[in-house]
Amino acid sequence: MSTTIPRESAMSDRRLRLSASVRARIAKPSPIRQTMKMAERQTIVAMGLNPDDVISFGGGWVNHPAPEAFRKAYEEVAADAALFHKSGAYTATLGELECREQIARFEEHLFGVPRLGPEHIAVGMGSTQLTHDLIRTLVDPGDTVLLLDPTYANYEGQIALAAPGSRIVRLQVLDPDTWTYLPVADLERVLADFHRLFDAHQPRLVLFGAPDNPTGQIVPQALADAMYERAAENGGWLAIDFAYKCQTFCPPPAYYAWSPPDHPHLIAIHSNSKWARGLGRRLGWLEAHPEVIDGLETIQQCSILCPDTLSQMTMARYLKRAVDDGSLRAYVDHANGLYREAARVTIEAVDEHLGRPRLEPAGGLYTVVDVGTDAAAFVPEALRATSVLVVPGRGFGPSLANGVRISYGPLVMTPDKIREGLERLGRWMRRRERSP
Ligand SMILES: Cc1ncc(COP(=O)(O)O)c(C=O)c1O
């Protein structure tokens, strides 16, 4: 006999209780997820808006086409019965050797990362899974993780779930009064704050993104040097999330070419999501000292068993040819140019229509704008009045409470939408200022 338990009573039944860490996360939902829910069709319709009128600056994703030769690699595998059969097999837990070798070539070719071998590379199902599993590999209960304020909003949940009982401390990098990125505007102050925080908390792991989500800024070399030196002296780790490495609009700092053989306390986190528009074809990789890679293998055995075989096969096939014939560099340079131009259009439109303090992107998909009021209330009000969606800053860190993140990534191929969305928002903000 089967019994159906209504969902509500199941959730309130103490015998069906979820884990404490999951309950804690459910009680503290991510403001970004909540905002993205606002962008869902049924919510828009329920608000009395026409979904076709909505211009969303909410999404943290890219929208340029994947390399055509990469798509062809999928076609080749699917067209060949033997290869397709192979793509249905497991690979090694850390990924196929050939894919890891080609990733090492990619990094050498595009960024000059030296002496990288397959022993320094673990392939996974995207940087989200890899970051979660890396935290499990490195962080114990009672340990501290140092993040920037603001920083990528998912890190907090990943740390809470992957390392229950650990703590987060934040190094402030945005000054909400002057709306400046402090590592550039006042490096000495940030270095002093960093050393003070490090002395007080001895973090096991320091983690930042370059270029950064949500600010679009790039941590300068001197700060990365200080972070690496302190982490290494302390037997800890510096992890750099390079999700947007191929969207960099200025000469890259030296740490873009750091390699685990020279920097054994460094972990570089990478993804196919943003450079190759492979967000849903889940594939990412970590570069680290072989001991970290071995540790991660133990975790991946329990979390994913192995990364996606089809994605690895096609990546290896594509890179093998595209490095040799120069088409990889041409593709990456072209796509980078598209995002640089989208960033320029965005900043021009923010200045013209919003006239509010903002940060000029040095890379990535985002800028942050000071809206001068609690952004958590501003965002739904703006959506109702203008059908334009931006993301409230609070989820990225306390320094962004009065700021919003504007993503030009999804609109990279439609710059007119960027202009139109910011014009609508600006018109409403001016009306609102006149009659608050
Ligand atoms: C800084 C950062 N890291 C990682 C990710 C997720 O990447 P992936 O698709 O590889 O899991 C994102 C997505 O927005 C991001 O902004």
The ligand as an SDF file (V2000), in Angstrom:
LIG
                    3D

 16 16  0  0  0  0  0  0  0  0999 V2000
   32.6630   34.4510   -9.7860 C   0  0  0  0  0  0  0  0  0  0  0  0
   31.8930   33.2690  -10.2930 C   0  0  0  0  0  0  0  0  0  0  0  0
   32.3780   32.0420  -10.1070 N   0  0  0  0  0  0  0  0  0  0  0  0
   31.7170   30.9590  -10.5460 C   0  0  0  0  0  0  0  0  0  0  0  0
   30.5080   31.0670  -11.2010 C   0  0  0  0  0  0  0  0  0  0  0  0
   29.7900   29.8300  -11.6490 C   0  0  0  0  0  0  0  0  0  0  0  0
   30.4840   29.2260  -12.6720 O   0  0  0  0  0  0  0  0  0  0  0  0
   30.2090   27.7630  -13.2170 P   0  0  0  0  0  0  0  0  0  0  0  0
   29.1650   27.8810  -14.2820 O   0  0  0  0  0  0  0  0  0  0  0  0
   31.5190   27.2940  -13.7320 O   0  0  0  0  0  0  0  0  0  0  0  0
   29.7280   26.9110  -12.0750 O   0  0  0  0  0  0  0  0  0  0  0  0
   29.9630   32.3240  -11.4310 C   0  0  0  0  0  0  0  0  0  0  0  0
   28.6650   32.4610  -12.1080 C   0  0  0  0  0  0  0  0  0  0  0  0
   28.0740   33.4950  -12.2330 O   0  0  0  0  0  0  0  0  0  0  0  0
   30.6740   33.4540  -10.9510 C   0  0  0  0  0  0  0  0  0  0  0  0
   30.1970   34.6910  -11.1260 O   0  0  0  0  0  0  0  0  0  0  0  0
  1  2  1  0
  2  3  1  0
  2 15  2  0
  3  4  2  0
  4  5  1  0
  5  6  1  0
  5 12  2  0
  6  7  1  0
  7  8  1  0
  8  9  2  0
  8 10  1  0
  8 11  1  0
 12 13  1  0
 12 15  1  0
 13 14  2  0
 15 16  1  0
M  END
$$$$
